[in-house]
Amino acid sequence: MPLNNNAIPELWQDKQMADPLYPYVKTWHNLSRKQSAVVLALLLALFGCGTHNSTTTLTTTTPPQNLHALANQPPNGAGLAFLLTDGSVIFQDNNSSDWSKLTPDQFGSYVKGTWSQTASLPAGYAPSDFASTVLADGRLVIVGGEYNSGNFVLMNQAAIYDPIADTWTSLAPPAGWDYIGDSPSVVLPNGQFLVGRKLDMQMAVLDPATLQWTAVGSAGKSDFNAEEGWTLLPDGSLLTVDVKNAPNSERYVPSAGTGIGKWISAGSTVVDLHSPGTGCLVYGGGCYNPPGEVGPAVLRPDGTVFATGSKSAAGPGHTAVYAPPAIPTDPGTWTAGPDFPNNDNAGDSFAVLLPSGHVLVEGNSGTLYEYDGQKLTPGDHVASGSSLLVLPSGEVIVGGATVQVYTSSGQPSAAWAPTVTTFSASVTRGATYSISGTQFNGLSQAAGFGDEEETATNYPLVRITNQATGHIVYARTHGHSTMAVATGSAIVSTNFDVPATMETGPSALEVVANGIASISVSVTVN
């Protein structure tokens, strides 16, 4: 439940300035290169690196250089980002009803991409902090909103975006859900969109084909859904870290075709990942007492989940690592991970899975951390509250007033890549084709947040490169056979539309999931 950074900007500034390193980082960033050199020389002299004899030395480290601003910036900033299945990225414009789209250039560069305005949400709907996803048919759906036009309302409006028609259409909420707000959500392996009502334990699934909601069972839930996030596991179950009943955790096990799923214990997280709650927040239904916050939890390629914490009683946010059980009904095991340095934390913040298998986490200070399975290493600094999204290029786009791209140095294992087994070697512009293979959905949703603002990218994209010109296009995908993660050797499929205006001739085709591409196959575009 993040503060609305448009409605209360001074609180976001205070939050960033509360970081113990903020005064020093701010001062250093405000110095010119020449002034910085003078300060560094004084520090070296102070610590004994002069002409006198001393065994004291100061080791300096080159600042990270992983962030690069886009050559073209959006006119109104870029907030929450979603990856569409044609390779473009759509952004909400600063928690408003307006949206913009970033399209990569002809060589696939997002840094040199161009912006265009897309359709606005239905009148009166300008939400922030909502449930959301890109469906298997390529449409984007958003549900609820903690705020509307900056006002705390826990709204129950919803809308669905058709990227082909460039239209938003209002969507009815589940029956009886007067308030939704910032609720957890996930696309199940069967493609249905599951949402948990914030104020209680109710859940409902949306059928993308009919756009109808159906209530599903939530037996066994330990506490209400407020402030919790859901992480999709390879067996199709969902992991959540409880907030009200911290340090408890749970798994939701859907029951195929019956709608009688149930929650089972996933054990204690060992360390407390939630922060204390605050007082009453008044909305149309009465008084909401937040139970606290947690950070994002991301499934890694080794099958473990890296879960991050909000501000702890001692100050720094804790982290923990979950290993799913061998027997589905067992709880699994938790071990404590590294604490955030400098009293930082990731409460209601973003995290993504890098192609290298590292988890990139944004601290509330704006510091970007990479978790490699052992260490949590601080790096670049961004504006607090900046969104993160993995691109098909393997880079991470960072939203905000200035949109940037983050590039990491690691490489994925070849075993993590999709493989193409069946495809058409000759394709015609404007036509639709099926393609099949393995691991088209990647090994993870590759994105996490404390509770709402779900931006998972576990779906296949098709990238085609003309061999004569090197020009790159993304063929819009739709009708994915599954939305599961880490599907292993199982054969999965999707459909793709060959762009009507793309160049003809010999080309290389790749399937990309979570920024990791398959080995290319040769096709001829006619």
C-alpha positions in Angstrom: 0.0 0.0 0.0 2.4 2.7 -1.1 1.8 6.4 -0.6 0.5 8.2 -3.6 3.6 10.1 -4.8 1.5 12.6 -6.7 -0.9 13.4 -3.9 1.8 13.5 -1.1 5.1 14.3 -2.8 6.7 15.7 0.4 6.3 12.3 2.1 8.1 10.5 -0.7 10.9 13.0 -0.4 11.1 12.6 3.3 11.2 8.8 2.8 14.2 9.1 0.5 15.9 11.6 2.7 15.5 9.3 5.7 18.2 7.0 4.2 21.3 7.6 6.3 23.4 7.8 3.1 21.1 10.3 1.4 22.9 13.5 2.5 26.2 12.1 1.3 24.9 10.6 -1.9 23.0 13.8 -2.7 26.1 16.0 -2.0 28.3 13.8 -4.1 25.9 13.8 -7.1 25.7 17.6 -6.9 29.5 18.0 -7.3 31.1 18.5 -10.7 33.7 16.0 -11.9 36.4 18.5 -11.1 35.0 19.1 -7.6 34.7 15.4 -7.0 38.3 14.9 -7.8 39.3 17.6 -5.3 37.2 16.0 -2.6 38.7 12.6 -3.4 42.2 13.9 -3.2 41.5 15.4 0.2 40.1 12.2 1.4 43.1 10.3 0.2 45.4 12.7 2.0 43.3 12.5 5.2 43.6 8.7 5.2 47.3 8.6 4.8 47.8 8.5 1.0 50.3 11.4 0.9 54.1 11.6 0.8 54.6 10.5 4.4 55.2 6.9 5.4 52.0 5.0 6.4 50.5 1.6 6.0 47.0 3.0 5.9 45.4 2.9 2.4 42.0 3.8 1.0 40.6 1.6 -1.7 38.2 3.3 -4.1 35.6 1.6 -6.2 34.3 2.8 -9.5 30.7 3.8 -9.2 28.3 1.4 -11.0 27.5 2.5 -14.6 24.5 0.2 -15.3 21.9 2.9 -16.0 21.4 4.8 -19.2 18.7 7.3 -19.9 16.5 6.8 -23.0 17.4 9.0 -25.9 13.7 10.0 -26.2 11.8 10.7 -23.1 8.0 10.6 -22.6 6.3 14.0 -22.4 4.6 13.2 -19.1 6.8 10.8 -17.3 6.3 7.0 -17.2 4.8 5.2 -14.2 3.9 1.5 -14.0 5.0 -0.5 -17.1 3.7 -3.6 -18.9 5.3 -5.6 -21.7 2.9 -6.2 -24.5 3.2 -9.2 -26.7 4.3 -7.3 -29.7 7.5 -6.2 -27.9 6.3 -2.7 -27.1 6.0 -1.4 -23.5 2.9 0.5 -22.3 3.2 2.9 -19.3 0.6 4.6 -17.2 1.3 8.3 -17.2 1.9 9.2 -13.5 -1.1 7.5 -12.0 -3.5 9.2 -14.4 -6.0 7.9 -16.9 -3.5 8.4 -19.7 -1.1 5.9 -21.1 1.9 6.0 -23.4 3.7 3.3 -25.5 7.4 2.8 -26.1 8.3 1.0 -29.3 11.9 -0.2 -29.9 13.7 1.1 -32.9 14.4 -0.9 -36.1 17.4 -2.6 -34.5 15.5 -3.6 -31.3 16.9 -0.8 -29.2 14.6 0.5 -26.4 17.1 3.2 -25.5 16.6 4.7 -29.0 12.9 3.8 -29.1 10.0 6.1 -29.8 6.9 7.1 -27.8 3.3 7.3 -28.8 0.1 8.2 -27.0 -2.4 5.4 -26.5 -6.0 5.3 -25.5 -7.0 6.7 -22.1 -9.0 4.8 -19.4 -12.7 5.2 -19.2 -13.9 8.5 -17.8 -13.5 8.8 -14.0 -11.0 5.9 -13.7 -7.5 7.2 -12.9 -6.2 4.5 -10.5 -2.9 3.8 -8.8 -1.9 0.7 -6.9 -4.2 -1.9 -8.6 -4.3 -5.6 -9.5 -3.0 -6.1 -13.0 -1.7 -8.5 -15.7 -1.2 -9.2 -19.4 -3.4 -12.0 -20.3 -2.6 -15.0 -22.6 -4.5 -13.4 -25.4 -2.3 -10.2 -25.2 -4.8 -7.9 -23.6 -4.0 -5.9 -20.4 -6.4 -5.9 -17.5 -6.4 -3.7 -14.4 -8.7 -4.2 -11.4 -9.4 -1.9 -8.5 -7.1 0.8 -7.2 -6.1 1.9 -3.8 -6.3 5.5 -5.0 -8.3 7.3 -7.7 -7.0 10.6 -8.9 -4.9 10.8 -5.7 -7.8 10.0 -3.3 -7.8 6.9 -1.0 -11.0 5.1 -2.0 -10.3 1.3 -2.5 -12.2 1.5 -5.8 -13.9 -1.4 -7.5 -13.7 -0.3 -11.1 -11.8 -2.3 -13.7 -10.9 -2.1 -17.3 -9.3 -4.2 -20.1 -7.1 -2.9 -22.9 -7.1 -4.2 -26.4 -3.7 -3.3 -28.0 -4.9 -4.0 -31.6 -8.0 -1.8 -31.3 -6.2 0.6 -28.9 -9.2 0.8 -26.7 -10.0 0.5 -23.0 -13.3 -1.1 -22.0 -14.9 -1.0 -18.6 -15.0 -4.4 -16.8 -17.5 -5.3 -14.1 -16.1 -6.3 -10.7 -16.8 -9.7 -9.1 -20.3 -9.8 -7.7 -20.6 -8.2 -4.3 -17.1 -6.7 -4.3 -17.9 -3.1 -3.4 -14.3 -2.4 -2.6 -11.2 -3.9 -4.2 -8.3 -1.4 -3.9 -4.8 -2.7 -4.0 -5.4 -6.5 -4.1 -3.1 -9.4 -4.9 -3.5 -11.1 -8.3 -1.9 -13.7 -10.6 -2.6 -15.4 -13.9 -3.0 -19.1 -13.2 -1.4 -21.8 -15.5 -4.8 -22.2 -17.2 -4.8 -18.6 -18.2 -7.5 -17.4 -15.7 -6.9 -14.3 -13.8 -7.2 -14.8 -10.0 -7.7 -11.8 -7.7 -7.9 -11.7 -3.9 -10.2 -9.1 -2.3 -8.2 -6.9 -0.1 -10.5 -6.6 2.9 -11.2 -10.3 3.5 -10.3 -13.7 2.2 -12.6 -13.8 -0.9 -11.1 -14.7 -4.3 -12.5 -14.7 -7.8 -11.2 -15.7 -11.2 -11.8 -13.9 -14.5 -12.3 -16.0 -17.6 -10.6 -14.1 -20.4 -12.9 -15.7 -23.0 -16.2 -14.5 -21.4 -14.9 -11.7 -19.1 -17.0 -13.3 -16.4 -16.0 -13.6 -12.8 -16.4 -16.8 -10.7 -15.9 -17.0 -7.0 -13.4 -19.7 -5.9 -12.8 -21.3 -2.6 -10.3 -19.9 -0.1 -10.6 -22.5 2.7 -7.7 -22.6 5.1 -6.6 -19.0 4.6 -4.8 -17.8 7.7 -5.6 -14.1 7.4 -7.1 -11.6 5.0 -5.5 -10.8 1.7 -4.5 -7.2 2.5 -0.9 -6.2 1.6 0.0 -9.7 0.5 1.6 -10.6 -2.8 1.3 -13.9 -4.7 4.2 -15.8 -6.3 3.5 -18.5 -8.9 5.4 -21.7 -8.3 6.3 -24.4 -10.8 3.7 -26.8 -9.5 1.0 -24.2 -10.1 0.5 -23.3 -6.5 0.9 -19.7 -5.1 3.1 -18.6 -2.3 2.3 -15.7 0.0 4.0 -14.2 3.0 1.3 -13.2 5.5 1.3 -9.6 6.7 -1.3 -9.7 9.5 -0.2 -13.1 10.7 3.5 -12.6 10.1 5.9 -14.5 10.2 3.5 -17.1 8.8 3.4 -18.0 5.1 0.9 -20.0 3.0 0.5 -21.7 -0.3 -2.7 -21.7 -2.4 -3.3 -25.0 -4.2 -5.9 -24.5 -7.0 -8.2 -27.5 -7.7 -8.4 -28.1 -11.4 -11.9 -27.6 -12.7 -13.7 -27.5 -9.3 -13.1 -24.0 -8.0 -12.4 -25.5 -4.6 -8.8 -24.5 -4.1 -7.4 -24.4 -0.6 -4.7 -22.7 1.4 -2.1 -24.7 3.3 0.7 -23.7 5.6 4.2 -22.9 4.1 5.7 -22.5 7.6 7.3 -19.6 9.3 9.5 -17.2 7.3 12.0 -17.5 10.2 12.6 -13.7 10.1 9.8 -11.1 10.2 9.3 -9.7 6.7 6.5 -7.3 7.5 6.6 -3.8 8.9 4.2 -2.6 11.7 0.8 -1.3 10.6 -0.4 2.3 10.8 -3.6 3.8 12.1 -7.1 4.1 10.5 -7.4 5.1 6.9 -11.0 6.2 6.2 -12.7 5.2 2.9 -16.3 4.9 1.8 -16.8 1.6 3.7 -15.4 2.7 7.0 -12.0 2.4 8.6 -9.2 0.4 7.1 -6.4 -0.5 9.5 -3.3 -1.6 7.4 -1.6 -4.6 9.0 1.8 -3.4 7.6 3.8 -4.0 4.4 6.1 -6.6 2.9 8.5 -6.5 0.0 8.4 -8.4 -3.4 9.1 -12.1 -3.6 10.6 -13.6 -6.8 11.0 -17.2 -8.0 14.6 -17.9 -9.1 15.9 -20.4 -11.7 17.0 -22.8 -8.9 13.4 -23.1 -7.8 13.7 -21.1 -4.6 11.9 -17.9 -3.9 13.7 -14.8 -2.7 11.4 -12.9 -0.4 12.2 -9.4 0.8 11.0 -7.5 3.8 9.7 -4.0 4.7 11.2 -2.0 7.5 11.8 -4.1 10.6 11.5 -3.2 14.3 15.3 -3.0 14.3 15.5 -0.9 11.2 16.8 -2.8 8.1 14.5 -5.0 6.1 15.1 -8.7 6.4 15.0 -11.2 3.6 14.3 -15.0 3.5 14.6 -17.8 1.0 11.8 -20.4 0.5 12.5 -23.9 -0.9 9.3 -25.6 -2.1 8.6 -29.1 -0.7 9.1 -32.3 -2.6 5.7 -33.5 -1.4 3.1 -30.9 -2.5 1.2 -30.9 0.8 4.3 -30.3 2.9 5.1 -26.8 4.0 8.6 -26.4 2.4 11.5 -24.7 4.2 12.6 -21.2 4.9 16.1 -19.9 5.7 17.1 -16.4 6.6 18.7 -14.3 3.8 20.9 -11.2 4.1 19.5 -8.0 5.6 19.4 -4.8 3.6 22.4 -2.5 4.4 22.1 1.0 5.7 18.7 0.5 7.2 17.1 0.1 3.8 14.2 -2.1 3.0 11.9 -3.1 0.1 8.5 -2.6 1.5 6.0 -2.1 -1.3 8.7 -1.9 -3.9 9.7 -3.6 -7.1 11.9 -6.5 -8.0 12.6 -8.4 -11.2 14.5 -11.5 -12.2 17.5 -10.7 -14.4 18.5 -13.1 -17.2 21.6 -13.9 -15.1 19.4 -15.4 -12.4 20.1 -12.6 -10.0 17.2 -10.7 -8.5 17.2 -6.9 -8.9 15.5 -5.3 -6.0 14.7 -1.6 -5.5 15.2 -0.4 -2.0 12.9 2.3 -0.6 16.0 4.5 -0.6 16.1 4.1 -4.4 19.2 1.9 -4.3 19.2 -1.0 -6.7 20.4 -4.3 -5.2 21.4 -7.5 -6.9 20.9 -10.7 -5.0 23.0 -13.6 -6.4 21.8 -16.4 -4.1 24.1 -15.4 -1.3 24.8 -11.7 -1.2 22.7 -8.6 -1.6 24.9 -6.1 -3.3 24.0 -2.4 -3.6 24.5 -0.6 -6.9 23.0 2.3 -8.9 20.5 4.7 -7.4 17.1 5.6 -8.9 14.2 7.8 -7.8 12.3 6.1 -5.0 9.2 4.3 -6.3 10.5 3.9 -9.9 8.9 0.9 -11.7 11.1 -2.0 -13.0 10.3 -4.3 -15.9 12.4 -6.9 -17.8 12.6 -6.2 -21.5 13.0 -8.8 -24.3 16.5 -7.5 -24.8 17.5 -8.7 -21.3 17.7 -5.1 -20.0 15.4 -3.7 -17.3 13.4 -0.5 -18.0 13.2 1.9 -15.1 10.1 4.1 -15.1 9.9 7.6 -13.6 10.3 11.3 -14.6 13.4 10.2 -16.5 13.1 6.7 -18.0 16.3 4.7 -17.9 17.5 1.2 -18.9 19.5 -1.0 -16.5 22.0 -3.4 -17.9 23.5 -6.2 -15.8 26.7 -8.0 -16.6 25.7 -11.6 -16.0 24.5 -14.2 -18.6 21.8 -16.8 -18.4 22.5 -20.5 -18.4 21.7 -22.1 -21.7 19.4 -24.5 -19.9 17.1 -21.7 -19.0 16.4 -20.6 -22.6 13.3 -21.5 -24.6 13.7 -24.1 -27.3 11.9 -24.1 -30.6 10.8 -27.6 -31.9 8.1 -27.0 -34.4 7.7 -24.0 -36.7 6.9 -22.9 -40.2 10.1 -22.3 -42.2 8.2 -20.1 -44.7 5.8 -17.4 -43.4 3.8 -14.7 -45.1 3.3 -11.2 -44.0 -0.1 -10.6 -42.4 -0.7 -14.3 -41.6 -0.8 -16.1 -38.3 1.3 -19.2 -37.4 1.7 -21.6 -34.5 5.0 -22.3 -33.0 5.9 -24.9 -30.3 8.8 -25.9 -28.1 9.8 -25.9 -24.4 10.1 -23.2 -21.7 8.2 -20.6 -23.7 7.0 -19.0 -20.4 10.4 -18.8 -18.7 11.3 -20.1 -15.3 9.6 -17.4 -13.3 7.0 -14.6 -13.4 10.2 -12.5 -13.3 8.5 -9.6 -11.4 7.3 -8.9 -7.9 5.9 -6.1 -5.7 4.7 -6.0 -2.1 1.1 -6.7 -3.0 -0.5 -4.9 -6.0 1.0 -3.7 -9.3 1.7 -7.1 -10.8 3.7 -6.9 -14.0 4.7 -10.5 -14.7 6.4 -11.3 -18.0 6.1 -15.1 -18.1 4.8 -15.4 -21.6 6.5 -15.9 -25.0 7.5 -13.2 -27.5 8.6 -13.9 -31.1 11.4 -11.8 -32.5 12.3 -11.9 -36.2 15.6 -10.4 -37.5 16.0 -9.8 -41.3 19.4 -11.3 -42.2 20.1 -8.7 -44.9 19.4 -5.5 -43.0 19.6 -6.6 -39.4 16.2 -5.0 -38.8 14.2 -6.5 -35.9 10.5 -6.8 -35.5 8.4 -8.5 -32.8 5.5 -10.6 -34.1 2.5 -10.2 -31.7 1.9 -13.4 -29.8 -1.4 -14.7 -28.4 -3.1 -17.9 -27.4 -0.3 -19.2 -25.3 -1.0 -22.9 -24.4 0.0 -22.2 -20.8 0.8 -19.5 -18.3 2.7 -21.8 -16.0 6.4 -21.2 -15.1 9.4 -23.6 -15.3 7.5 -26.0 -17.6 10.7 -28.1 -18.2 10.6 -30.5 -21.1 6.8 -30.2 -21.7 5.9 -29.1 -25.2 4.1 -25.7 -25.1 3.0 -23.4 -27.9 1.8 -19.9 -28.9 0.6 -18.2 -32.0 2.2 -15.2 -33.7 1.1 -12.7 -36.3 3.7 -11.8 -38.9 3.6 -8.0 -39.3 2.1 -7.0 -42.6 4.8 -4.3 -43.2 7.9 -6.2 -42.3 10.8 -6.8 -44.7 10.8 -10.0 -46.7 13.6 -12.5 -47.2 15.7 -14.9 -45.1 15.3 -14.1 -41.4 16.2 -15.5 -38.0 13.3 -16.2 -35.6 13.7 -16.5 -31.8 11.3 -17.1 -28.9 12.0 -14.8 -26.0 10.8 -15.2 -22.4 11.9 -12.9 -19.5 14.7 -11.5 -21.6 16.2 -14.9 -22.5 16.1 -15.9 -26.2 16.0 -19.3 -27.8 18.6 -20.4 -30.3 17.3 -18.8 -33.5 15.7 -20.8 -36.4 15.8 -19.9 -40.0 12.6 -18.7 -41.7 11.8 -17.0 -45.0 9.4 -14.1 -44.8 7.3 -13.7 -48.0 
